[in-house]
């Protein structure tokens, strides 16, 4: 029996790529033939994946899994296969976030949601990496929907950090960290507004650190950078690091006082989990999947207001008791994630597809 995965683009080190790799290892250990097929891939992944041009039609007793996060020709392929069909939904950000920034990206987002809906009638098993995503699938009419939490490679966070970088930013400033690409749905402008309010009304000793790609939406990045200048925030008060190696990112987590997310749309939000790993207290806008991923591991904001947000950040940064309580809650949430029975879950669902339950 074959259990194959279809991944439009196979990246090294991203959430979807890591999950596909972990699943393939599990399926092969269970004795199944299992490959990852992709349309394109990073250099160096040739030995751990195959191009879709090599994909041979499965039989009715096989299982084919599509990782869905963007529109691709693989959606139409999956619908027409004779095998049992499953998807793992990683979410698509709604188009309205991109209309004024990148109309082409907005078009792709709309197309992705149309493709997703078209798969509902033919998909036998529908998995989502958060309850928020599962509810989207259910609303679209998908059958057999379940939450299958995003795979987190906890071992990689034990790698040595960049101590000089951490020490450089462990100063008298309140360090506010956000990790995620500079994109409209992440509401980086609201992070800048919070830093401005903090500097003007609470303390001049503040630093906003944003770690994540800045080149996906250059127009948006230019706009938020210009906003920081117009608010007279100095380069050392708002720092855009771009994409950095893991050891540098881990050091910035350790150097920060608070992780602040004001994103209005997340399908899972892995940086929340990473903050828990590094015992970093979290303040976050309670939007989309954030409340589901965060659980009790942070303070949720009902709405964005720069004054209340900055004051909450200061409260968390300066109050040892609340920091201790949030760190303790974060560790409980991590334990819950670690203890999710991934292998038993997969065995049961695959058996169900094969009619063996």
Buried (B, 14 or more C-beta within 10 A) or exposed (E): BBBBBBBBBBBEEBBBBBBBBBBBEBBEEBEBEBBBBBBEBBEEBEEBBBEBEEBEEBEEEBBBBBBBBBBBEBBEBBBEBEBBBBBBBBBBBBBEBBBEBBEEBBBBBBBBBEBBBBBBEEBBBBBBBBBBBBBBBBEBEBEBBEBBBBBBEEEEBEEEBBEEBBEEBBEEBBBBBBBBBBBBBBBBBBBBBBBBBBBBEBBEEBBBBBBBEBEEBEEBBEBBBEBBEEBEBEEEBBBBBEEBEBBBBBBBBBBBBBBBBBBBBBBBBBBBBBBBBBBBBBBBBBBBBBBBBBBEBBBBBEEBBBEBBBBBBBBBBBEEEBBEEBBEBBBEBBEEBEEBEBEEBBBEBBEBBEEEE
